[in-house]
């Protein structure tokens, strides 16, 4: 950057740290199918298993529950299509702040999509949500499915995910949390979310 220019989009893309570059180069020097039993495959599997353990420990998850994808947009698509189908969702609630990949995937499910408003402070409107789900009837209205990001990718505002999840769980629904912007910046415990 020059003295007259400030780059303020580090959540989307930032320069690669030397430590990260060195780690990537070490991994790239190893080849092999991690599903194979030969030496190269076992070395690749060990690297993959170590990465899985580190990530699982960083968010309070079980390593076996992790699915690696090429990025957040692919993960959102997988979670929304798979989650909505597996849960038998009848409707999807999205905050106005959700990433475009979340909106596109939700709209592509064919389910009704409801916009969850945000307050002037940039957080989801829990009063609106409580009011909307207060009389929600699982038999009459079906299963609600929600998507609420943990930290906004542009403003950095942290959303009250646990509180929103409690409302959806109380209505017999599920909540998907896109926590990618929080990882490495704030403590994440998926059980508490």
N, C-alpha and C positions, 0 to 999 in steps of 0.2 A: 504494500500500500504506500501511496505517496502521502506527504504531509497534508495535502489538500483533499484527500479522499479517506473516508472511513468505511470499512466493510462491516456491516452489522447483521449479517445473515449466517452466523456461525452455527445456529441450530440446523440449518439446511446443509451446509457444507463448510468445513473448516480445513486449514492446512493439516496435513498428516504429521503427527508427532514423530520424532525420530525413533522412539521406543516402539510405536505401533508399526512403523515401517520395518524395523528390524524383526519384529514378531511375524509380520506377513512374509518377509523374505525367508525366514526359517521354515515356515509352514510350506511355502511354495517350493522349497528345495526338496520337500518330501512328496513322493507320489505314491499312488497305490489306491486301490478300491478298498475302502474301510469295511466292506462286507466280505472281503476275501480273507482266506486263512494264511496266505503266504506272508513272508516277512514284511514286504512293502505294505500289504493290506493291514497287518497288525499295527505297524507304525502309524499309518494314517488313522486307524481306529483309535489309537491311544491319544493322538492329537485331538480328534473329534470329541472323545469322551472327556478329556481334560477341559476343553472349551465348554462343553455342556455342563460340567460340574461347576465351573467358575460362574457361568451365567445363572444357573439355578440357585447357587448360594447367594448371588447378589440380589435376587428378588424373592427369596424364601420359597422357591418351588422345588419340586422333585425333578431330578435330572431326567428321568424317564418320561416326564410329561412335556418336555420341550420338543418343538418341531422347528428346525432351521429352515428359513426361507431366504430368498435373495434380497429381501428388503421389507420395509414396513408396508408398502402398498400391497405386495403379494400376501403378506401376513394378514392384513386387514381383509382382503378378499377371501382368503381361506377361512378366517374366523367368522366373517359375516355369513357367507354362504353355508359353511358347515354348521355354524352355531344356530343360525335361524332354522335350518332344516332339521338338525338333531333335536332342537328344543321344541319343535312344532310351533314356532312363532306365528302369531296372527298379525302382528304389527311391529314396526321398528320405530323407535324413538331416537332421534339424533339431535345433539346440541347444535346450535347455529355455528359453533366454532370448529366442528369436525373437519378433518382433512378431506380434500376432494376425493381421495381414494375410498374413504368411508362412504361418502355421499353416493358416489357412482355405484359401488357394490350394493349398497342398501337399495337403491332405486332399481338395480338390475334383478333383484330377487323377485319382483312382482308383488311384494307385500305392500300394504299401505305404509307410508313413511310420514311420521309426525315430527314436526320441528319443536325441539325443546328450547324455549327462549333463554336468553342470558340477561343478567342484570347489567346496569350501567357500570358496575365494577368488573365486568367481564367474566363472571362465574355463572354457572347454570342456575336457573331460578328454581330453587328447591320448594318455594311456596307454590309456584305453578305446578310443579311435579306432584307435590303432596295432594293438591286439589284435583289434578287430573287422574291420579291413581286411587284416590280415596274410595270411590265406589266401583273400582275395577272388579269385575267378576270373571273369574277364569272360565267358567262354563259359558257365560254370555259373550264375553269380549275376547276370549282366547288368551294366549300366552304373550305378554309383552316382551320385547327384546330391545335392549338399549345399547347405544354406543356413546361413551363419554371418555374423552381423552383425559389423561392425567395432567399433563402440562401443555399449555398452548404453544405451538411451534413458532408463533410470531411474537406473542406478548410475554410468554413465560409464566402466565398466571396458572396457579395450581387449582384444579377443580376439586370439589367435594365429592370424590368418587365413592367413598364408603357410605356417605349419607344417601347418595342417589341409588347405590346398590341395595341399600336397606329398603327403600321404597319399592324397587322393582321386585326384590325377593319377596316382600310382603304381598305383592300382587300376583305371586306365582311365576314371575318372570326371571329373566337373566340380564346381566349387564356385561358387555365387552368393554374393556378398558385398553385403549391404545396408549401404552406407557412409554413408547420409544423416546420421547423427548425428555422424559425424566431420568432415564437410565444413565447412571454415572454422574448425575447432577444432584439428585435428592435420594433419600432412602426410600426403597420400594419393598413392600412386603405384600405379596398378592393375597395372603390370608386376611390381612387387615383391610385391604381394598375391597 
